[in-house]
Amino acid sequence: MSAERLLLGSGPSNAAPETLQALSRPLVGYLDPSFLTMLDELADRLREVFSTRNRMTFAVSGTGSAGMEASLVNVLEPGDTAIVGVNGVFGGRLADVASRAGAEVVRIDSEWGDIIRPEDVRAALEAHPEAKVFALVHAETSTGVSQPIKEIASLVRDHSALFVLDTVTSLSGMLVDVDGWGVDVAYSGAQKCLSVPPGLSPISFSDRAMEAARSRKAPARSWYLDVTLIDGFLTDRVYHHTPPIPMLRALHAGLGVVLAEGLPQRWERHERAAALLAKGLVERGFSYVPPEGHRLPMLHCVRLPDGVDDVEGRAALLSDYGIEISSGIGAFKGECWRIGLMGYNATERNVLTLLAALDDVLRR
Ligand SMILES: *Cc1c(COP(=O)(O)O)cnc(C)c1O
């Protein structure tokens, strides 16, 4: 048995108890009426959380990166242009996946810790009227940057490109408005603010994106992630792959918890916990990487005060208090910590627990 942990890093977050209970129920087959009813209800819940009416809304069998891959591999064909915003690890991963799908990738680079600037997006869209896809990360977990979407969404609306948005860390922790923003493909992950164990990637395709997937010259290069085949199972119950039944039940239960709380109430809870943590961190000499106004409530990327050792500090929090936080990555390795307050974990009580533990660890 491993010890219980308080998971305040970049994910996974602690799973809501309801989701763990759902995992332990006796197995049924994937054509069992009770499972199929649950699956339809799961799709309805996902539509509510994504704020969309998209018919093709489901959970990809795989973690958030599988959703990223499914988003791009279905709509991109070799030789297509994909414009990708890159200001951290996950923007970089989007560019990599698009390029592996055969696309010519046009990167919009920003400093790590900065947002992708709307004027740069406008320039890239104008320079590439042929672009098939514009892809962006909403909550850049590697830097703690909250990417403003509204202005960029209106620029993308005036262009024929499909808008692909990574909402892995943002979904249910802050406003995500798929239909309102005109997002064509949005994907997320179970284990961040949804507080479900890792293994599923909620995803939603607009009719326009499905049309792009259906009218391809050649089939998608991934058989497993081909949405037209997955649609065959979701609509006509034609076997494609065995769905991970316990995980889908866990996600269904986790979404039930999210909707019972209410999305606006959940966003506000994240804001409250974030404000308390920010105050405590600044008082203790930490400084934020992203500028004021562009900080995520669920992921705090902060520079360490002088004299604090990254590895020793995190090791002491884990061994003495059972609290996991994450190191900085890339350019921030050794200099920053990433502290997550995701979903179930975004409480003032957890913040006070962490700050008390930090005070002890920093004193040594
Ligand atoms: C965690 C994360 C991913 C990848 O998800 P995995 O579940 O680790 O595959 C993608 N994008 C962002 C923004 C993330 O935070």
The ligand as a Tripos MOL2 file, in Angstrom:
@<TRIPOS>MOLECULE
LIG
   15    15     1     0     0
SMALL
NO_CHARGES

@<TRIPOS>ATOM
      1 C1         -1.5600   17.4230  -18.7730 C.3       1 LIG1
      2 C2         -1.7310   18.1640  -20.0470 C.ar      1 LIG1
      3 C3         -1.7680   17.5330  -21.2990 C.ar      1 LIG1
      4 C4         -1.4800   16.0700  -21.4760 C.3       1 LIG1
      5 O1         -2.3000   15.2670  -20.7710 O.3       1 LIG1
      6 P1         -1.8240   13.7880  -20.3220 P.3       1 LIG1
      7 O2         -3.0380   13.3290  -19.5770 O.co2     1 LIG1
      8 O3         -0.6190   13.9470  -19.4770 O.co2     1 LIG1
      9 O4         -1.5820   13.0040  -21.5580 O.co2     1 LIG1
     10 C5         -2.0180   18.2890  -22.4150 C.ar      1 LIG1
     11 N1         -2.2080   19.6240  -22.3240 N.ar      1 LIG1
     12 C6         -2.1420   20.2840  -21.1570 C.ar      1 LIG1
     13 C7         -2.3550   21.7460  -21.1170 C.3       1 LIG1
     14 C8         -1.9070   19.5700  -19.9800 C.ar      1 LIG1
     15 O5         -1.8300   20.2180  -18.8120 O.3       1 LIG1
@<TRIPOS>BOND
     1     1     2 1
     2     2     3 ar
     3     2    14 ar
     4     3     4 1
     5     3    10 ar
     6     4     5 1
     7     5     6 1
     8     6     7 2
     9     6     8 1
    10     6     9 1
    11    10    11 ar
    12    11    12 ar
    13    12    13 1
    14    12    14 ar
    15    14    15 1
@<TRIPOS>SUBSTRUCTURE
     1 LIG1         1 GROUP 0 **** ****
